[in-house]
Amino acid sequence: MKEIKISVKLKAVKLFLDGDTFDEITKQLGIAKGSVVNIIDDFRNGLLPLPFGMVEYVDELRHLVVDLKKQQTTIAAVKPCLKIHTRMKEMGVGDEQVGQWLDVCQHIASTTVANNQFVQSALELAEVTAANGIVHLDTGEDRYTHNNVVGSFTGQNRGHILPYYLIADF
């Protein structure tokens, strides 16, 4: 079996640390997936050095872990936050708007209904919009229009849909 050059091994480690999958590394370097797995195992076990130019990357990881520790949280606890961030990006909320968007949601949730009802209310409003095209701005007759629309849509008035005046500014 042909020995893989150290430069290729270090390139595999760099790609791995950059977030590439084993399959992506295999395609980029033209080596077998098993070899990539073995290279990464060797790196994890301390048998390979850190690739050139990756010191800054390790320093960034260290700073991230320190910041998380200061906030008394873990990487595992941050995973749901990443999902929220990803969904917000999918909805067109830019990085600079995330804080504002969450502030609005928190304000509405904490001042109008119980927090668990806010999420349910927002989901029901989206369901009404999807089912019959009625958008909160289309129903401005009075502040209880959404309650009435959802009541007729579901056959009952649940009484915890957000009143029109609370969402008119969106």
C-alpha positions as CSV (number, residue, x, y, z in Angstrom):
1,M,0.0,0.0,0.0
2,K,1.3,3.4,-1.0
3,E,2.1,5.8,1.9
4,I,0.2,9.0,1.9
5,K,2.5,12.1,2.0
6,I,2.4,14.2,5.2
7,S,1.4,17.3,3.1
8,V,-1.8,15.4,1.9
9,K,-2.5,14.2,5.5
10,L,-2.3,17.8,6.8
11,K,-4.5,19.0,4.0
12,A,-7.0,16.4,5.0
13,V,-6.9,17.6,8.6
14,K,-7.3,21.2,7.5
15,L,-10.3,20.4,5.3
16,F,-11.8,18.4,8.3
17,L,-11.3,21.4,10.6
18,D,-12.9,23.6,8.0
19,G,-16.0,21.5,8.3
20,D,-15.7,19.3,5.2
21,T,-17.2,15.8,5.3
22,F,-15.1,12.7,4.8
23,D,-16.7,12.3,1.4
24,E,-15.8,15.9,0.4
25,I,-12.2,15.4,1.6
26,T,-12.0,12.1,-0.4
27,K,-13.1,13.9,-3.6
28,Q,-10.9,16.9,-3.1
29,L,-7.7,14.9,-2.3
30,G,-8.3,11.8,-4.4
31,I,-7.7,9.3,-1.6
32,A,-9.9,6.6,-0.2
33,K,-12.5,7.4,2.5
34,G,-10.9,4.9,4.8
35,S,-7.6,6.7,4.5
36,V,-9.3,10.0,5.4
37,V,-10.9,8.4,8.5
38,N,-7.5,7.0,9.5
39,I,-5.8,10.3,9.0
40,I,-8.4,12.1,11.2
41,D,-8.1,9.4,13.8
42,D,-4.3,9.9,13.8
43,F,-4.8,13.7,14.2
44,R,-7.3,13.2,17.1
45,N,-4.9,10.8,18.8
46,G,-2.0,13.4,18.6
47,L,-0.1,11.5,15.9
48,L,-0.3,14.4,13.4
49,P,0.6,18.1,14.1
50,L,-1.8,21.0,13.6
51,P,-1.7,22.0,9.9
52,F,0.0,25.3,9.0
53,G,-2.2,28.3,9.3
54,M,-4.7,26.6,11.8
55,V,-3.4,28.2,15.0
56,E,-5.8,31.1,14.5
57,Y,-8.6,28.6,14.1
58,V,-7.7,26.9,17.3
59,D,-7.5,30.3,19.1
60,E,-11.0,31.2,17.8
61,L,-12.3,27.9,19.1
62,R,-10.7,28.6,22.5
63,H,-12.3,32.1,22.6
64,L,-15.7,30.6,21.8
65,V,-15.4,28.0,24.5
66,V,-14.3,30.6,27.0
67,D,-17.3,32.8,26.1
68,L,-19.6,29.9,26.4
69,K,-18.2,29.1,29.8
70,K,-18.6,32.7,31.0
71,Q,-22.3,32.4,30.0
72,Q,-22.5,29.1,31.9
73,T,-23.5,27.2,28.8
74,T,-22.2,24.4,26.6
75,I,-21.8,23.8,22.9
76,A,-24.6,21.3,23.2
77,A,-26.9,24.0,24.6
78,V,-26.0,26.3,21.7
79,K,-27.2,23.8,19.0
80,P,-30.9,24.8,19.3
81,C,-29.8,28.4,18.9
82,L,-28.1,27.6,15.7
83,K,-31.3,26.1,14.4
84,I,-33.2,29.2,15.3
85,H,-30.5,31.3,13.6
86,T,-30.7,29.2,10.5
87,R,-34.5,29.4,10.3
88,M,-34.4,33.1,10.7
89,K,-31.9,33.4,7.8
90,E,-34.3,31.3,5.7
91,M,-37.0,33.8,6.5
92,G,-34.8,36.6,5.3
93,V,-33.9,38.0,8.7
94,G,-30.3,39.3,8.4
95,D,-27.7,39.0,11.1
96,E,-28.1,42.7,12.0
97,Q,-31.9,42.2,12.5
98,V,-31.8,39.0,14.6
99,G,-31.7,40.9,17.9
100,Q,-34.4,43.2,16.9
101,W,-36.6,40.4,15.7
102,L,-36.2,38.5,19.0
103,D,-36.8,41.6,21.0
104,V,-40.2,42.1,19.2
105,C,-41.1,38.5,19.8
106,Q,-40.2,38.7,23.5
107,H,-42.1,41.9,23.9
108,I,-45.2,40.6,22.3
109,A,-45.0,37.3,24.2
110,S,-44.4,38.8,27.6
111,T,-46.9,41.6,27.5
112,T,-49.9,40.0,25.8
113,V,-50.3,36.4,26.5
114,A,-48.5,33.6,28.4
115,N,-45.3,32.7,26.6
116,N,-46.5,29.3,25.6
117,Q,-49.6,30.8,24.1
118,F,-47.7,33.2,22.0
119,V,-46.1,30.4,20.0
120,Q,-49.4,28.6,19.5
121,S,-51.1,31.9,18.5
122,A,-48.4,32.7,16.0
123,L,-48.7,29.2,14.5
124,E,-52.4,29.5,14.3
125,L,-52.2,32.9,12.6
126,A,-49.8,31.4,10.0
127,E,-52.2,28.5,9.5
128,V,-55.1,30.9,8.8
129,T,-52.9,32.8,6.3
130,A,-51.8,29.7,4.6
131,A,-55.3,28.2,4.4
132,N,-57.3,31.2,3.1
133,G,-54.8,33.9,2.3
134,I,-56.0,36.3,5.0
135,V,-53.1,38.4,6.2
136,H,-53.2,40.4,9.4
137,L,-53.0,43.6,7.4
138,D,-56.0,42.6,5.3
139,T,-58.4,42.4,8.2
140,G,-58.1,45.8,9.9
141,E,-61.8,46.4,10.7
142,D,-61.2,45.9,14.5
143,R,-58.7,44.5,16.8
144,Y,-60.4,41.1,17.2
145,T,-60.7,40.2,13.6
146,H,-58.1,37.5,13.9
147,N,-60.0,35.9,16.7
148,N,-63.1,35.8,14.5
149,V,-61.3,34.6,11.4
150,V,-59.6,31.8,13.3
151,G,-62.9,31.0,15.1
152,S,-64.7,30.5,11.8
153,F,-61.7,28.7,10.4
154,T,-61.4,26.2,13.2
155,G,-65.1,26.2,14.2
156,Q,-64.4,27.8,17.5
157,N,-62.9,31.0,19.0
158,R,-59.9,30.0,21.0
159,G,-59.5,33.4,22.5
160,H,-55.7,33.6,22.4
161,I,-54.9,34.6,18.9
162,L,-53.0,37.8,18.9
163,P,-55.3,40.8,18.5
164,Y,-54.8,42.9,15.4
165,Y,-53.4,45.9,17.1
166,L,-50.4,43.9,18.4
167,I,-49.2,42.7,15.1
168,A,-50.2,45.6,12.8
169,D,-46.7,47.1,12.9
170,F,-45.1,44.0,11.5
